[in-house]
């Protein structure tokens, strides 16, 4: 049961993180439209890293129980 809670909290944190990344990327693009390509690339990379936390939590929950 505790592993499931840990995965759920990791997914919640990841979702919040991806939302903040998207919000700040949109804000940065609005401030500097010329850098939209670089901002988009960095936002995609950081969103993937934030979502990777969920996969690590799933992996560790299988062995923690």
N, C-alpha and C positions, 0 to 999 in steps of 0.2 A: 504493500500500500504506500509506503513512504517513497518508493521509487517513482510511482505514478504521480505523486504530489510534486516531486522534484522536476519531473518532465513537464508537468503543467505549469509550474512557476517559471521554468526556463522558456517555455513557449510564450507565456505572457510577457516576460521581459523582452524577449526577442521581437514580439509584435510591437511593443512600445518603442523599442529602439529603431526598428525599421520605419515606424511612423515619424519619429523625430528626424531621422535621416532624410526622409522624403520632404518633410516640412522645411528643413533648413536648406535642402537642395533647391526647392522651389523659390525660397527667399533669396538665395544667392544668385540664382538665374535671373530673378527680377531685378536685382541690383546691378548685375553685370551680364547682360545678354550675350556679349561677345565671348564669354567663357563658358557658354552653355554645354559645349561638348565635353570639356574637361570636368566640369561639375557633375555631369551625368555619369561619366565613367567612374569617378571617385565614389559617387553615391551608390552605384551598382556594386562596386567592390565592397564597400562598407556594409551594405545590406546583406550581401552574401556571407560576410564574416559574422554578422549578428545572427543570421539564421543558422550558421554552423554550430552555435552554442546548443541549439536544440538537439542536433544530431549527436553531439558529444554527451549530452544529458541522457539521451535514449540509450546510447552505447553503455554508459556507466551504470544506468539503472538495471541493466540486465545482469551485471556482475555484482551489484551491491546487495541484492536481495538474498 
